[in-house]
């Protein structure tokens, strides 16, 4: 029994109960992101009822998105933990698992968009919100599925942690003394104790993560107004209410295809090393789609936009956790994702009102959509230039010792393991453990 229990925590299952975690995360994204997207269908109703302009009405959607990403309130208590749990259970099929889990946002939008329009027509916007609130209570079921898992890489006993040579002797003593910064948290009874210290957030100073963070700010600024103003824009060019809601449904169902296909494709051996550039391509294509939106002024022309924007939106959303994990490592994924989604908060708060102000000022949606498009293209270009600069710098280095160095050999149980400084990107080095017995004849 003890050996089976240890094996259970030795590594990520890549299946088993992990698929139940994926199912739970799938439902969480429906109840959070899909419901939030459907607020754009309420936009015209809110504007007519309260008699406000675009900028002021947009604050309703902005505050919902911002509270989800910024606070420990409401949807935030479900969304980020559910996504992090998927990363705990999957490694080899991580992108596929995330693709399925995050597709809940698309399929939820596909189903809820026309349903919400019917609910508004039958019960008014007040009754529709009450019914949606009852539906969101299913988050309690999702929470019951989230079974915690303890892994060797992020949960060690106190002696094991202090025996590692990743920290100096002074830092080891600090870990022993600092009860506030390093509280002992009992994760699994009689099995392991995990130290939580300030070093958990060392990734904030990594250049790769800093560039990713700035890029996320521009990406979030560009994508948010589209979900707020797509329906009002469609109505302004003569599209009917049902057709406008159908545009959101199309966007949602194509979002699913983008989630799953991009997740599956980037798990293939030929593309797995290029997931970073796949993310850049998807964000850039979404930005390019926004630039063409002002000239699409009929339902037949808006349908291709919903297809294109929806597909690449689903594609890059799937790769956000994967790209983040590649930047900081899987053990720090939960903390890094919290920071990444926190960074979404400010753009989500300000971009819809700013876009609404531009509509009120110019009398047109053109400036708003162009600003969204260029913001997303800049986000993609920033990461692209950062990666190219990194490769150029690496080609001029005589050896890897300029960025990282092998500290020492650690002998454990007849194996040789090499510890590497954390400055090097995880994609650039593989930790190698070699059985010394294989060299006995050499």
Secondary structure, DSSP 8 states (H G I E B T S, - for coil): -HHHHHHHTTS--SSTTHHHHHHHHHHHHIIIIIHHHTHHHHHHHHHHHHT--HHHHHHHHHHHHHHHHHSSSTTHHHHHHHHHHHHHH-STTHHHHHHHHHHHHHHHHHHHHHHHHHHHHHHHHHHHHHHHHHHHTTHHHHHHH------TTT---HHHHHHSTTS-HHHHHHHHH-TTTTEEEEEETTTEEEEE-GGGGGGGG-HHHHHHHHHHHHHHHHHHHHHHHHHHHHHHTT--HHHHHHHHHHHHHHHHHHHHHHHHHTTSHHHHTTHHHHHHHHHHHHHHHHHHHTT--SHHHHHHHHHHHHHHHHHHHHHHHHHHHHHH-GGGHHHHHHHHHHHHHHHHHHHHHHHHHHHHHHSSSHHHHHHHHHHHHHHHHHHHHHHHHHHHHHHT-SSGGGT--EEEEEEETTEEEEEE-TTS-GGG----EEEGGGGTT-
